[in-house]
Amino acid sequence: MRRYTIVIEEDEDGYYMAEVIELPGCFTQARSLDEVLDRLKEAIALYVEEKEIGK
């Protein structure tokens, strides 16, 4: 399993924004921390899958 550095910030409307530092353009947002983490896992999987297909 690979580890990534993520940054999560809460905006002024209460949404959480998350991005993966090592994967440019890999980010998501959600209303709760649990939801943003679930979405981020999915975004990482899709990002990695897309990169593997493009090899």
C-alpha positions in Angstrom: 0.0 0.0 0.0 1.3 3.4 -0.9 1.1 6.4 1.4 0.3 10.0 0.2 0.5 13.4 1.8 -2.9 15.0 1.9 -4.0 18.5 2.8 -7.5 19.1 4.1 -8.9 22.6 4.7 -12.4 23.8 5.7 -13.8 26.7 3.7 -16.0 29.5 4.9 -19.1 27.6 3.9 -18.2 24.5 6.0 -17.1 22.3 3.2 -13.8 20.3 3.4 -11.4 20.6 0.5 -8.8 17.8 0.2 -5.9 17.4 -2.2 -3.1 14.9 -2.6 0.3 16.6 -2.8 2.0 13.9 -4.8 -0.8 13.6 -7.4 -1.3 16.9 -9.3 -4.9 17.6 -9.9 -6.2 14.9 -7.5 -8.6 16.7 -5.2 -12.2 16.6 -3.9 -14.6 18.3 -1.5 -17.4 17.2 0.8 -19.6 18.4 3.7 -18.0 16.2 6.3 -14.5 14.8 7.1 -15.7 11.2 6.8 -17.2 11.9 3.4 -14.2 13.9 2.1 -11.9 11.0 3.1 -14.1 8.4 1.3 -14.2 10.6 -1.8 -10.4 11.1 -1.6 -9.8 7.4 -1.5 -11.9 7.0 -4.6 -10.2 10.0 -6.3 -6.7 8.4 -5.6 -7.8 5.0 -7.0 -9.2 6.6 -10.2 -6.1 8.8 -10.6 -3.7 5.8 -10.2 -5.8 3.7 -12.5 -5.8 6.4 -15.2 -2.1 6.8 -15.0 -1.5 3.0 -15.3 -3.8 2.8 -18.4 -1.8 5.7 -20.0 1.5 4.0 -19.7 
